[in-house]
Amino acid sequence: MDIYDISIILVGGFVAGILNTLAGFGSIITLAIYMDVLNIPGHIANATNRVNILASSNTAAFTFYKSGKLKLGTGKKIIVLTLLGVGVGAVIASYVNEEQFKSAFKYLLILILILLLANPKRFIEVNENEKPMSLWITAPMFFLIGIYAGFIQAGYGILFLMITVMLVKYTIIKANALKISVVAIYSFFVVAWFWWQDMIEWIPGLTMAVCQSVGGFVSARYLSNIENANKWAYRLIVLIVILVIIKNFNCLDFIINKLN
């Protein structure tokens, strides 16, 4: 790596740490750096990316816990249900064509955006005193998104937030803390697996891990405490989903081709 590569990692990792802690989709930045800047093959980049996810999620989860934003009451049940799903998803990933799910994911993003925009107040102004939906109803949902996370990961955070905020009645910030904790736990096993498979580029992975951890700490410690943090987190989530939709449907390429 030269100075240019290191600079890109420093900035990109820091920003990705902030995005992952407040909303999600930070991996879009880090994977792009691994593949497009460092020229690391896709499957190796995916494995290496789990190193920085492991580091930043544990840093952010610990920071949320110390600041009192991590609820471990009903949260423990949610964590267990999701982790069970992650295990199933990881097994399924060994037998199913990932490209089929990636294709379906593009259209899932549109549905997510519609749900987010349909009733913003339900996502922002959460009444924590309101009775949450029965665990008998939400349990299958957390298990299913756990399967999704184990299989493809991308977009899992948004799905987790929607269920936890709208149905379990967590604020976005507290739901994020729980989401980060789930990722922190299962990332240990994922990194161990890829390490065993000798698929990790440790130097760029650890460099990115340090930068992303700093971003995760700053986001969990300071940005989550700003006034109207729920509203800003919601806006960031909507913006990220829109940008990911544009990227996945190659909207910019389509417009450029039309103009030419």
Secondary structure, DSSP 8 states (H G I E B T S, - for coil): --HHHHHHHHHHHHHHHHHHHHTS-THHHHHHIIIIIS---HHHHHHHHHHHHHHHHHHHHHHHHHTT----STHHHHHHHHHHHHHHHHHHTTTS-HHHHHHHHHHHHHHHHHHHHH-HHHHHS--TTS----HHHHHHHHHHHHHHHHHT-TTHHHHHHHHHHHTT---HHHHHHHHHHHHHHHHHHHHHHHHHTT---HHHHHHHHHHHHHHHHHHHHTGGGSTTHHHHHHHHHHHHHHHHHHHHTTHHHHHHHHH-
